[in-house]
């Protein structure tokens, strides 16, 4: 593979990893908030809260499932970044930050 193609792929995967990290942050915040709300409704609103607590628990479960999928996607992206950095610099992605910053397109 051509060096310019590897650099282009490196930049694309870095952007995908950055976007995935942002989604992970917001999904984890949403899962914690809906989980706390479900627990509150279940414990303190005994008469009216069971249905809402159940729906909140379903939403929390869905968010946790999505969180796991995002973690898997991020690990696959990191593997691709490791492969590209090994070809370009001879190091894995986490050790190649100085080389990535100083990269030149020829």
N, C-alpha and C positions, 0 to 999 in steps of 0.2 A: 504494500500500500504506500502511496505517496505521502510525504511528510505534511504537505498542506491539507490533504484529506484527513489525516490523523488529528491535526490541530483543529480543523473545523469540527470534527466529531467530538474532540475534547471540550470545546467551547459549548457545543450543543448539550452534551451530557452534564456539564457543570450547571447550565441553566435549568435543566430538568431536575437535577438534584436540589438546587436552590428552591425551585417551586414546590417540590415534594416536601422539603423541610418546612416551608411555610404552611402547607396544608396539614402536615402532622401537628404543628403547633395549634392551629385553630380547631382541629378535630379533637385533640386531647383536652383543650379548654372546654369545648362544647360537651364532651362526654362527662367530664367532671361536674360541670354545672347541672346537666340534666340528671346525673346520678344523685347529686346532693338534693335536688328538688324532689326527686322520686322518694328518696328516703325520708325527707321532711314530710311530704304528703302522707306517706304510709304510717309514720310514727305519730304525727301530731294532728292530723285531720282524719280521724278514724271513720267518721260517718260519711263524709263526701269524698274523701281522698283516695280510696282504693282504686277506682277506675283511672283517675289521673296518674296515680303512682304506677299502675300497670302500664299505661301508655308511655310514661316517662322511662320506665325500665326497658320497654321495647326499643325506644329511641336510643337509649344509652347502649343497649346491646348492638344495635346497628352501627352506632358510631365506633364502638370497640372493634367490630368486625372490619369496618373501613380503615381504622387505625392499623390493624394487622396487615391489611392489604397494602397500605402505604409503606409500612416498614419493609415488606417483601420487595416492593418496587424500588425503594431506596437502596436495598442491598444489591439488587440486580444492576442498578445504575452505578453503584460503587464498584462492582466487579468489572463493568465495562470501562470505567475510568482507570482502574488498576491495570487492565490489559493495555489500554492505550498508553498510559504513562510508562509501563514497562517497555513498550516498543520505542517510545520517544526518548526516555531519559534513563531507563534501566532501573527505575525505582517504582514503588507503588504510589498511588495517588496521594496518600496522606503524608508521604515524605518528599513529594515533588513540588511543594508550594513555591519555593524560590525559582525553580526552573519555569514553572507556569507563569509566574509574574514577569519574568524576563524573556519570554518567548517572542521570537520574531517571525513574521510572515515573510518569506522570501519570494 
